[in-house]
Amino acid sequence: MRRIKLLTIATAGFIILLTVLTQQASAQELPPDLVAKLHTNLRVAILYDGKHGWRSPWMPIKYYHITKIDTAGLYGIGAYDVLVMEEYYDDGCLTTEQIDMIVEFVKGGGGIIILEGFRGLGEPLRTLLSKLGIRIKAISSIKIREVLSKDGKAMVDHPITVGVEKIRVWAGNPVVAVEIDNGDIFIKAPFVAVAKSYGSGRVILIGAHEIHEELSGLRFAVNCIEWAAGYTPPGWEPVVPSLRNETATLREKLRGYDELMQKYSSLKREYERLKAEVDNLRSSYEKLKSQYQRLSKEYNLLKEDYNRLNSEYNTLKSKYEEMKGKAITHVIAIPAEFTYLLAILTIILLITTIYYRRKSLKPIAKA
């Protein structure tokens, strides 16, 4: 009886294990209708240092042309559509020239996928991410090994998460906070995952260093590659075969918008200059107006003084003319008594003159 029970338990365990393995195996194969929609001609390069074990078990090597390259292969990076980088390039083996080559690759239309969260970001990758518009704000020291489900909070709806229900992740030093320029955070906890555009290309930063192929890991991987290459992963609505043409159209619209913004900025500067001139003129006008009002008051006071003095002058002039007329009248008009007296005196003077004249002539006659 005991053997039967043990046999039953073992059989049940075997069935359960077989079921799990079957489910995992089936989860690692994408449906044919989905595979038919993938751009399987994409060329993916994985930057591999050759010193560590293969750390990209989630990479869908069965669906894309995936090649391992070292830093020397970066000089031919233009031959690929997507570059995948992992944390082993934190320790300074990327030169400034190689960082600039990667930036130009993305700017020119390439895609890049960066996984971090094992050793913590070193200076080379921090510099690379900063140039791509992603600045690391915080890294956690808590190790993460768990299954992450899409719940609309920790993992949100995004073209990269379409068809992704659960992923198994591992991170020793997860990136938990970033600052991005014009991008989306599609995984918010327990680490951050960022998707953004840079130039004509696209950037994906996954703040964990390992995503397993099981569960929805394989679908997550193909979504990352499709999106980084400039396409919309199948299943995302609206389904757009390629975002490159749409991006070009939007870029043309944005270029027109930028031109309008430049004109607006120029007009705004001109407006600010004219406004400053108007304000200066208004200030000068107010000062001149104040001076005018002050001078006007002084003028009115002086005018009143002038009118008063002019009135006084006219009064004095009238009095002067009146007195002048009276003076002339007094000089010309001689009283009658004075005339009579003057006549008498004249007669007396005449008689006296005649008398003495005759008296003086008598001795001359005797002789």
C-alpha positions in Angstrom: 0.0 0.0 0.0 2.8 2.3 0.9 4.6 1.5 -2.3 1.5 2.3 -4.3 1.2 5.7 -2.6 4.9 6.5 -3.3 4.5 5.4 -6.9 1.4 7.5 -7.2 3.1 10.6 -5.8 6.1 10.0 -8.0 3.9 9.7 -11.0 2.0 12.8 -10.2 5.3 14.7 -9.7 6.6 13.5 -13.0 3.4 14.6 -14.7 3.6 18.0 -13.1 7.3 18.4 -14.0 6.6 17.2 -17.6 3.7 19.7 -17.8 5.9 22.6 -16.6 8.7 21.6 -18.9 6.3 21.3 -21.8 4.8 24.7 -21.0 8.3 26.3 -20.8 9.3 24.7 -24.0 6.2 25.9 -25.7 6.7 29.4 -24.3 10.1 29.5 -25.9 8.7 29.1 -29.3 6.8 32.0 -31.0 3.6 31.3 -32.9 4.1 31.0 -36.6 1.7 33.8 -37.4 3.8 36.1 -35.1 7.1 34.9 -36.7 5.7 35.7 -40.1 5.4 39.4 -39.1 8.9 39.7 -37.8 11.7 41.4 -39.8 13.9 38.4 -39.7 16.4 40.0 -42.0 17.6 42.3 -39.3 21.2 42.1 -38.4 22.0 42.3 -34.6 25.4 42.7 -33.1 26.1 41.7 -29.5 29.2 43.4 -28.1 31.0 40.5 -26.4 34.3 40.8 -24.5 35.3 37.1 -25.1 36.2 36.7 -21.4 32.9 35.9 -19.8 30.3 33.3 -20.5 27.4 33.9 -22.9 25.2 36.2 -20.9 22.4 36.7 -23.5 20.3 33.5 -23.3 17.2 35.6 -24.1 18.5 36.8 -27.5 16.3 35.2 -30.2 19.1 33.8 -32.3 16.6 31.5 -34.1 14.8 34.5 -35.7 17.5 37.1 -36.5 21.0 37.3 -37.8 22.8 37.7 -34.5 26.6 38.1 -34.4 29.0 38.5 -31.5 31.6 41.2 -32.0 34.3 42.8 -29.9 35.3 46.4 -29.7 37.2 46.1 -33.0 33.9 45.2 -34.6 32.6 48.7 -33.6 34.5 50.1 -36.6 32.2 48.2 -38.9 29.0 48.8 -36.8 27.3 50.4 -39.8 26.7 46.9 -41.2 24.2 46.2 -38.4 20.7 47.4 -37.5 20.8 46.9 -33.8 23.7 46.8 -31.2 23.2 44.9 -27.9 25.5 45.9 -25.0 25.8 44.3 -21.5 27.4 45.3 -18.2 30.9 43.8 -18.9 31.8 47.0 -20.7 31.5 49.1 -17.5 35.2 48.6 -16.6 36.7 51.0 -19.0 37.3 49.0 -22.1 35.3 51.5 -24.2 37.4 54.4 -25.4 36.1 57.9 -26.1 36.4 57.2 -29.8 34.3 54.0 -29.6 31.6 55.8 -27.5 31.4 58.5 -30.1 31.1 55.8 -32.9 28.2 54.2 -31.0 26.5 57.6 -30.6 26.9 58.3 -34.3 25.6 54.9 -35.2 22.4 55.5 -33.2 22.1 59.1 -34.5 22.2 57.8 -38.0 19.3 55.4 -37.6 20.7 52.4 -35.7 19.2 50.9 -32.6 20.9 50.0 -29.3 19.8 47.8 -26.4 21.8 48.2 -23.1 21.3 45.9 -20.2 22.7 46.9 -16.8 22.4 46.0 -13.2 25.1 43.5 -12.3 28.2 45.6 -11.3 26.6 49.0 -11.4 27.2 51.4 -14.2 30.8 52.4 -14.8 32.0 55.7 -16.3 32.1 54.6 -20.0 28.5 53.5 -20.1 27.4 56.5 -18.0 29.1 58.8 -20.6 27.5 56.8 -23.4 24.0 57.0 -21.9 24.3 60.6 -21.1 25.2 61.4 -24.7 22.1 59.4 -25.7 19.9 61.5 -23.4 19.7 59.1 -20.4 21.2 60.2 -17.1 21.4 57.6 -14.2 20.1 59.1 -11.0 20.1 56.0 -8.6 21.3 52.4 -8.6 20.1 50.0 -5.9 22.3 47.5 -4.1 19.4 45.1 -3.5 19.6 41.9 -5.6 16.5 41.2 -7.8 15.6 37.7 -8.9 11.9 37.5 -9.6 9.1 37.2 -12.1 7.8 40.6 -13.3 4.2 40.7 -14.5 2.6 43.4 -16.7 0.1 45.0 -14.3 -0.1 48.6 -15.7 2.0 49.9 -12.9 5.3 48.2 -12.6 5.2 47.2 -16.3 3.0 49.4 -18.5 1.5 49.2 -21.9 4.1 50.0 -24.6 5.0 48.6 -28.0 7.9 46.7 -26.3 5.5 45.1 -23.8 2.8 44.1 -26.3 2.2 40.3 -25.9 4.4 40.2 -22.8 2.6 38.9 -19.7 5.5 37.8 -17.4 9.3 37.9 -17.6 11.9 36.4 -15.3 14.6 38.9 -14.4 17.9 39.0 -12.5 19.8 42.1 -11.4 22.6 42.5 -8.8 22.6 46.3 -8.9 19.4 47.4 -10.7 19.0 50.9 -12.1 16.1 52.3 -10.2 15.9 56.0 -11.2 16.8 57.9 -14.4 16.4 61.2 -16.1 15.6 61.1 -19.8 15.1 63.4 -22.7 11.9 62.7 -24.7 11.5 59.0 -23.8 9.2 56.5 -22.1 9.7 54.4 -19.0 7.9 51.1 -19.7 9.2 49.2 -16.6 9.1 51.3 -13.4 9.8 48.7 -10.7 11.8 46.9 -9.3 14.1 48.5 -11.9 13.6 50.9 -14.7 13.5 50.2 -18.5 13.6 53.2 -20.9 12.7 53.5 -24.6 13.6 56.7 -26.4 14.6 58.1 -29.7 17.9 59.7 -30.5 18.5 61.3 -33.8 17.1 58.9 -36.4 17.7 55.9 -34.1 16.3 54.4 -31.0 17.7 53.5 -27.5 16.5 50.9 -25.0 18.0 50.8 -21.5 17.0 47.8 -19.3 18.1 48.3 -15.7 18.5 44.6 -15.1 21.4 42.6 -16.6 19.6 39.3 -17.4 16.2 38.5 -18.9 15.4 34.8 -19.2 13.9 33.4 -22.4 11.2 31.5 -20.5 7.7 32.8 -19.9 7.3 35.9 -22.1 11.1 36.6 -22.2 11.4 35.5 -25.9 8.5 37.8 -27.0 10.1 40.6 -24.9 13.4 40.1 -26.7 11.9 40.2 -30.2 9.9 43.3 -29.3 13.0 45.0 -28.1 14.8 44.2 -31.4 11.9 45.2 -33.6 11.4 48.5 -31.8 15.1 49.3 -31.6 15.4 48.7 -35.4 12.6 51.3 -36.0 9.6 49.0 -36.3 6.4 48.5 -34.3 6.3 45.1 -32.7 3.4 42.9 -34.0 0.2 43.1 -32.0 0.6 46.8 -31.1 -2.4 48.8 -32.2 -2.4 50.6 -34.6 -0.1 48.2 -36.4 2.4 50.2 -38.4 4.7 48.1 -40.7 7.5 50.6 -40.3 7.9 53.7 -38.3 10.8 55.0 -40.4 8.5 56.6 -43.0 6.3 57.9 -40.3 9.3 59.2 -38.4 10.5 61.0 -41.6 7.1 62.6 -42.0 7.0 63.7 -38.4 10.5 65.0 -38.7 9.5 67.1 -41.7 6.5 68.4 -39.7 8.8 69.1 -36.7 11.3 70.8 -39.0 8.5 73.1 -40.1 7.5 73.5 -36.5 11.2 74.3 -35.6 11.3 76.9 -38.3 8.1 78.5 -37.0 9.5 78.3 -33.5 12.7 80.0 -34.7 10.7 82.7 -36.4 8.6 83.0 -33.3 11.7 83.3 -31.1 13.1 85.9 -33.5 9.8 87.9 -33.5 9.6 87.5 -29.7 13.1 88.9 -29.3 12.2 91.8 -31.7 9.0 92.3 -29.7 10.9 92.4 -26.4 13.4 94.9 -27.9 10.6 97.1 -29.2 8.7 96.8 -25.9 11.9 97.9 -24.1 12.1 100.9 -26.4 8.5 101.7 -25.9 8.9 101.4 -22.2 11.9 103.8 -22.4 10.0 106.2 -24.6 7.0 106.0 -22.2 9.3 106.7 -19.3 10.8 109.7 -21.1 7.3 110.9 -22.1 6.2 110.7 -18.5 9.3 112.7 -17.4 8.7 115.3 -20.2 5.0 115.4 -19.3 5.9 116.1 -15.7 8.3 118.8 -16.7 5.7 120.3 -19.1 3.1 120.4 -16.3 5.6 122.1 -14.0 6.6 124.6 -16.6 3.0 125.2 -17.5 2.2 126.1 -13.9 5.2 128.4 -13.8 4.1 129.9 -17.1 0.6 130.5 -15.9 1.9 132.2 -12.7 4.3 134.4 -14.8 1.4 135.2 -17.1 -0.7 136.3 -14.2 2.1 138.4 -12.9 2.6 139.9 -16.4 -1.1 140.7 -16.8 -1.1 142.3 -13.3 2.0 144.3 -14.1 0.7 145.3 -17.5 -2.5 146.5 -15.9 -0.5 148.5 -13.4 1.6 149.9 -16.3 -1.4 150.9 -18.3 -2.9 152.6 -15.2 0.4 154.5 -14.5 0.7 155.4 -18.2 -2.9 156.8 -18.2 -2.1 158.8 -15.1 1.2 160.0 -16.7 -0.6 161.2 -19.8 -3.2 162.9 -17.7 -0.5 164.7 -15.6 1.4 165.6 -18.7 -1.7 167.2 -20.3 -2.3 169.2 -17.1 1.4 170.4 -17.1 1.2 171.7 -20.6 -2.1 173.5 -19.9 -0.5 175.2 -16.9 2.5 176.4 -18.9 0.5 177.7 -21.9 -2.5 179.3 -20.0 -1.4 182.7 -18.5 -3.7 184.4 -16.0 -5.3 187.8 -17.0 -3.8 189.7 -14.0 -0.3 188.6 -15.1 -1.1 190.0 -18.5 -2.2 193.3 -17.2 0.8 193.6 -14.9 3.1 192.7 -17.8 1.5 195.4 -19.9 1.9 198.0 -17.2 5.5 197.1 -16.6 6.1 197.3 -20.4 4.5 200.8 -20.6 6.6 202.0 -17.6 9.8 200.5 -19.1 9.0 202.3 -22.4 8.3 205.7 -20.7 11.4 205.4 -18.7 13.5 204.5 -21.7 12.1 207.5 -23.7 12.7 209.8 -20.7 16.3 208.9 -20.3 16.8 209.0 -24.0 15.6 212.6 -24.2 17.6 213.6 -21.2 20.7 212.2 -22.7 20.2 214.1 -26.0 19.7 217.7 -24.5 23.4 218.7 -23.9 24.2 217.7 -27.4 21.6 220.2 -28.7 23.1 223.2 -26.6 26.4 222.8 -28.1 
